[in-house]
């Protein structure tokens, strides 16, 4: 594991921070969630107008392809 993540216990917090940072720097962001739609919608709202929300399980290649397309 990268030293960047050393000592972090709750990784669910990392993803929203990265998404918000990218969105505020001008990037378009896709917020992907598997089960936590409420949390994903909060992150989406914080990211602004260039973000989209997608639901999907990324553990299999077929679902990953569906999400990307």
ZIWO-V787411 format. One record per pair of residues at least 6 apart in sequence whose ideal C-beta (glycine too) atoms are under 7 Angstrom apart, sorted by sequence separation. I is the first residue (numbers start at 0). J is the second residue. If there is no record, write none. Layout:
BEGIN
i->I j->J
i->I j->J
END
This chain:
BEGIN
i->7 j->13
i->22 j->28
i->32 j->38
i->56 j->62
i->57 j->63
i->21 j->28
i->32 j->39
i->43 j->50
i->55 j->62
i->30 j->39
i->43 j->52
i->57 j->66
i->18 j->28
i->55 j->65
i->55 j->66
i->18 j->30
i->30 j->42
i->40 j->52
i->30 j->43
i->39 j->52
i->53 j->66
i->30 j->46
i->28 j->46
i->36 j->54
i->30 j->50
i->28 j->49
i->27 j->49
i->28 j->50
i->29 j->51
i->30 j->52
i->31 j->53
i->32 j->54
i->33 j->55
i->33 j->56
i->18 j->42
i->22 j->46
i->29 j->53
i->31 j->55
i->22 j->47
i->19 j->45
i->15 j->42
i->19 j->46
i->22 j->49
i->18 j->46
i->22 j->50
i->31 j->66
END
